[in-house]
Amino acid sequence: MENIINKLKEDLEKNDDYFRDEIVTLNVGRATPSLMEDIMVDYYGTLTPLKQVATINIPDARNILIQPWDKSQLKDIEKAINLAQLGFNPTNDGVAIRITIPQPTEERRKDLVKHLHSLLEKAKISMRNIREETVKEIKRMEKEKEIGEDERFTKQDEIQKIVDEYNKKLEDETEKKEREIMTV
């Protein structure tokens, strides 16, 4: 029975981690390495994440400096950034690539908040599905007489409390990110 609860917590934690990974890439007008890390670069015929072919530095709040380990890859990295359609204009100086993050407009900020809320809704749907699978497993155990009816109700209450806790966590993260997006 404990392994069912542990699996529930593990699945909810994975869902939370995925949500956090998704919202960190929302551009709020501040430079972060996560904006560039997963851009796929053609590295000698193999698509490779940028973080594996270059150093990504943040010299100040609005600039990103990308220094490839192999200078011959500068053009490929610049091309990959443009293909990613992030709205950035990379500048290649022959040694490194510099990107200045533009300040988002009010309209863009509102679009980002809408997107943030759609990501939250997807995460909550995923959480409900995880909860339903766990409840089905508890009901199956009751049907096969592995547990009693009272224990099923107790476990369902415990499951709901855990899910509520993770829901609160997601909402807190969303609220924090929304404040970050709307701050000029």
C-alpha positions as CSV (number, residue, x, y, z in Angstrom):
1,M,0.0,0.0,0.0
2,E,2.9,2.4,0.8
3,N,4.4,1.8,-2.6
4,I,1.2,3.1,-4.2
5,I,1.5,6.4,-2.2
6,N,5.2,6.6,-3.0
7,K,4.5,6.1,-6.7
8,L,1.8,8.8,-6.5
9,K,4.3,11.3,-4.9
10,E,7.0,10.4,-7.4
11,D,4.6,10.9,-10.4
12,L,3.4,14.2,-8.9
13,E,7.0,15.4,-8.3
14,K,7.9,14.6,-12.0
15,N,4.8,16.6,-13.1
16,D,5.9,19.5,-10.9
17,D,9.5,19.3,-12.2
18,Y,8.2,19.3,-15.8
19,F,6.0,22.3,-15.1
20,R,9.0,24.2,-13.6
21,D,11.1,23.4,-16.6
22,E,8.5,24.7,-18.9
23,I,7.9,28.0,-17.1
24,V,11.6,28.8,-16.7
25,T,11.9,29.3,-20.4
26,L,9.2,32.0,-20.5
27,N,11.1,35.2,-21.5
28,V,10.5,37.9,-19.0
29,G,13.0,40.4,-20.3
30,R,15.9,39.0,-18.2
31,A,18.7,36.9,-19.5
32,T,19.0,33.3,-18.2
33,P,21.0,30.5,-19.6
34,S,17.9,28.3,-19.7
35,L,16.7,30.4,-22.7
36,M,19.5,29.1,-24.8
37,E,20.6,25.7,-23.3
38,D,18.3,23.4,-25.2
39,I,18.6,25.1,-28.7
40,M,19.7,22.3,-31.0
41,V,22.9,23.1,-33.0
42,D,24.1,21.2,-36.0
43,Y,27.4,20.1,-34.5
44,Y,29.4,18.3,-37.3
45,G,26.2,16.7,-38.6
46,T,24.6,15.8,-35.3
47,L,21.9,17.9,-33.6
48,T,23.4,18.7,-30.2
49,P,22.0,21.0,-27.4
50,L,23.8,24.3,-27.3
51,K,24.9,23.8,-23.6
52,Q,27.0,20.8,-24.9
53,V,29.0,22.8,-27.5
54,A,29.4,26.2,-25.8
55,T,29.6,28.1,-22.6
56,I,26.6,30.3,-21.9
57,N,27.3,33.3,-19.7
58,I,25.1,36.1,-18.4
59,P,27.3,39.3,-18.1
60,D,24.4,41.4,-17.0
61,A,20.6,41.2,-16.6
62,R,19.8,41.8,-20.3
63,N,22.7,40.1,-22.2
64,I,23.7,36.6,-23.0
65,L,27.3,35.7,-24.1
66,I,27.8,32.4,-25.9
67,Q,31.3,31.2,-26.3
68,P,31.7,28.0,-28.4
69,W,34.5,25.6,-27.5
70,D,35.2,25.3,-31.2
71,K,35.2,28.8,-32.9
72,S,34.3,27.2,-36.3
73,Q,30.8,26.5,-34.8
74,L,29.9,30.2,-34.5
75,K,27.9,30.4,-37.7
76,D,26.0,27.1,-36.9
77,I,25.2,28.4,-33.4
78,E,24.0,31.7,-34.8
79,K,21.9,29.9,-37.4
80,A,20.3,27.6,-34.7
81,I,19.4,30.6,-32.5
82,N,17.7,32.3,-35.5
83,L,15.9,29.0,-36.4
84,A,14.6,28.7,-32.8
85,Q,12.5,31.8,-33.5
86,L,12.8,33.2,-30.0
87,G,12.7,36.7,-31.2
88,F,16.4,37.4,-30.5
89,N,18.9,39.0,-32.8
90,P,22.3,37.3,-32.2
91,T,25.5,39.3,-33.0
92,N,28.5,37.3,-34.0
93,D,31.8,39.1,-33.3
94,G,34.1,36.3,-34.6
95,V,34.9,35.1,-31.0
96,A,31.5,34.8,-29.3
97,I,27.8,35.4,-29.9
98,R,26.1,38.2,-28.0
99,I,22.4,38.5,-27.5
100,T,20.5,41.4,-26.0
101,I,17.2,40.4,-24.5
102,P,14.5,43.0,-25.5
103,Q,12.1,44.2,-22.9
104,P,8.7,42.6,-23.6
105,T,5.8,44.9,-24.4
106,E,2.7,45.0,-22.3
107,E,0.8,42.9,-24.9
108,R,3.6,40.3,-24.9
109,R,3.6,40.2,-21.1
110,K,-0.2,39.5,-21.2
111,D,0.4,36.7,-23.8
112,L,3.1,35.2,-21.6
113,V,0.7,35.2,-18.6
114,K,-2.0,33.5,-20.7
115,H,0.5,30.9,-21.8
116,L,1.6,30.4,-18.2
117,H,-2.0,29.7,-17.2
118,S,-2.4,27.2,-20.0
119,L,0.7,25.4,-18.8
120,L,-0.7,25.4,-15.3
121,E,-4.0,23.9,-16.5
122,K,-2.1,21.2,-18.4
123,A,-0.1,20.4,-15.2
124,K,-3.4,20.2,-13.2
125,I,-5.0,17.9,-15.7
126,S,-1.9,15.6,-15.6
127,M,-2.2,15.6,-11.8
128,R,-5.9,14.7,-11.9
129,N,-5.0,11.8,-14.3
130,I,-2.3,10.6,-11.9
131,R,-4.8,10.8,-9.0
132,E,-7.4,8.9,-10.9
133,E,-5.0,6.1,-11.7
134,T,-4.0,5.8,-8.1
135,V,-7.6,5.7,-6.9
136,K,-8.4,3.0,-9.5
137,E,-5.5,0.9,-8.1
138,I,-6.9,1.4,-4.5
139,K,-10.4,0.3,-5.7
140,R,-9.0,-2.7,-7.5
141,M,-7.3,-3.7,-4.2
142,E,-10.6,-3.4,-2.4
143,K,-12.4,-5.4,-5.0
144,E,-9.8,-8.2,-4.7
145,K,-10.2,-8.1,-0.9
146,E,-6.6,-6.9,-0.3
147,I,-7.9,-4.0,1.7
148,G,-11.2,-3.1,3.4
149,E,-13.7,-0.4,2.5
150,D,-12.6,1.8,5.5
151,E,-8.9,1.6,4.4
152,R,-9.9,2.5,0.8
153,F,-11.7,5.7,2.1
154,T,-8.7,6.5,4.3
155,K,-6.3,6.1,1.4
156,Q,-8.5,8.1,-0.9
157,D,-8.5,11.0,1.6
158,E,-4.7,10.7,1.9
159,I,-4.3,10.8,-1.9
160,Q,-6.5,13.9,-2.1
161,K,-4.5,15.7,0.5
162,I,-1.3,14.9,-1.3
163,V,-2.7,16.1,-4.6
164,D,-4.0,19.3,-3.0
165,E,-0.6,19.9,-1.6
166,Y,1.0,19.7,-5.1
167,N,-1.8,21.8,-6.6
168,K,-1.0,24.5,-4.1
169,K,2.7,24.2,-5.0
170,L,1.9,24.7,-8.7
171,E,-0.4,27.7,-8.0
172,D,2.3,29.3,-5.9
173,E,4.9,28.8,-8.6
174,T,2.5,30.3,-11.2
175,E,1.8,33.3,-9.0
176,K,5.5,34.0,-8.5
177,K,6.2,33.6,-12.2
178,E,3.2,35.9,-13.1
179,R,4.6,38.6,-10.8
180,E,8.0,38.2,-12.5
181,I,6.5,38.5,-15.9
182,M,4.3,41.6,-15.2
183,T,7.2,43.4,-13.4
184,V,8.6,46.0,-15.7
